[in-house]
Amino acid sequence: MATTGLIAIGKGRGGFWSWLQTHQFEHDRVARATSTSRIILDPFDPSSKQAQLVWLQDHQRAHDQVNQHFNIAGADLSQLNFEDEKELESWVDLNYLEHNQWNSSIPN
């Protein structure tokens, strides 16, 4: 399954960038498979609160489109405190679950 790189964010800045790249790749792949909009999520400046907000809104819009395509009731992924490790972990889990549902819904 292609989503294995989305299960957890590795430690440090390098782990986050690696996760972001895998995450963008997954969004691009699903957008092609579903003919939904390709929304650019990577790169962004995670140290900027404004950039975080824009990224979260764009990310939620991408999830909403794919969830609608597959008739999946998704989670609200538009809120996240990037500095709160527990919250980030929970958010990554919810994000992963949706990506996993998408992969299960894409015909082979």
C-alpha positions as MATLAB code, in Angstrom:
seq = 'MATTGLIAIGKGRGGFWSWLQTHQFEHDRVARATSTSRIILDPFDPSSKQAQLVWLQDHQRAHDQVNQHFNIAGADLSQLNFEDEKELESWVDLNYLEHNQWNSSIPN';
ca = [
       0.000    0.000    0.000;
       1.339    3.416   -0.956;
       0.388    5.217    2.248;
       2.989    3.558    4.486;
       5.150    6.712    4.483;
       2.215    8.639    5.973;
       1.885    6.627    9.177;
       4.219    8.853   11.206;
       6.378   11.929   10.869;
      10.033   11.215   11.564;
      11.957   13.185   14.157;
      13.291   16.640   13.412;
      12.983   18.901   10.413;
      14.224   16.193    8.027;
      11.502   13.807    9.142;
       8.845   16.442    8.584;
      10.131   17.290    5.089;
      10.270   13.620    4.159;
       6.680   13.154    5.357;
       5.555   16.252    3.421;
       7.058   14.951    0.183;
       5.431   11.531    0.573;
       2.169   13.240    1.509;
       2.211   15.499   -1.584;
       2.999   12.495   -3.788;
      -0.002   10.644   -2.347;
      -2.317   13.609   -2.900;
      -1.088   13.955   -6.494;
      -1.558   10.230   -7.171;
      -5.099   10.205   -5.767;
      -6.010   13.414   -7.628;
      -4.956   11.750  -10.904;
      -6.897    8.571  -10.077;
     -10.077   10.465   -9.172;
      -9.834   13.433  -11.553;
     -10.120   15.776   -8.574;
      -8.127   18.997   -8.366;
      -4.399   18.744   -7.791;
      -3.761   21.067   -4.875;
      -0.156   22.072   -4.175;
       0.574   21.399   -0.504;
       4.369   21.167   -0.537;
       6.531   23.087    0.198;
       5.434   25.513    2.876;
       7.129   27.285    5.766;
       6.008   25.464    8.928;
       7.493   28.217   11.120;
       4.974   30.734    9.733;
       1.559   30.669   11.434;
      -0.006   32.169    8.293;
       1.592   29.494    6.082;
       0.355   26.803    8.477;
      -3.190   28.149    8.268;
      -3.139   28.314    4.454;
      -1.665   24.800    4.240;
      -4.309   23.382    6.590;
      -7.121   25.036    4.612;
      -5.746   23.831    1.254;
      -5.174   20.363    2.683;
      -8.746   20.200    4.002;
     -10.074   21.319    0.607;
      -8.110   18.511   -1.076;
      -9.458   15.958    1.412;
     -13.013   17.265    1.017;
     -12.859   16.809   -2.766;
     -11.567   13.243   -2.610;
     -13.867   12.309    0.268;
     -16.826   13.604   -1.727;
     -15.678   11.616   -4.765;
     -15.623    8.391   -2.715;
     -18.564    9.330   -0.466;
     -16.358    9.140    2.638;
     -17.245   11.031    5.809;
     -13.858   12.542    6.591;
     -12.449   14.142    9.704;
     -11.843   17.853   10.206;
      -8.135   18.167    9.428;
      -8.216   21.967    9.172;
      -7.115   22.596   12.769;
      -3.708   21.682   14.135;
      -1.171   23.055   16.567;
       2.053   21.991   14.855;
       3.987   22.473   18.115;
       1.827   20.077   20.161;
       3.364   16.628   19.639;
       0.304   14.675   20.842;
      -2.069   16.724   18.710;
       0.207   16.314   15.695;
       0.321   12.545   16.275;
      -3.488   12.342   16.419;
      -3.799   14.522   13.325;
      -1.354   12.322   11.388;
      -3.366    9.249   12.408;
      -6.634   10.778   11.162;
      -4.953   11.929    7.952;
      -3.498    8.452    7.403;
      -6.894    6.798    7.921;
      -8.442    8.922    5.170;
      -5.580    8.240    2.767;
      -5.935    4.545    3.553;
      -9.684    4.685    2.786;
      -8.917    6.393   -0.524;
      -6.433    3.690   -1.486;
      -8.993    1.024   -0.666;
     -11.537    2.826   -2.864;
      -9.340    3.278   -5.939;
     -10.022    0.454   -8.395;
      -6.958   -1.613   -9.318;
];
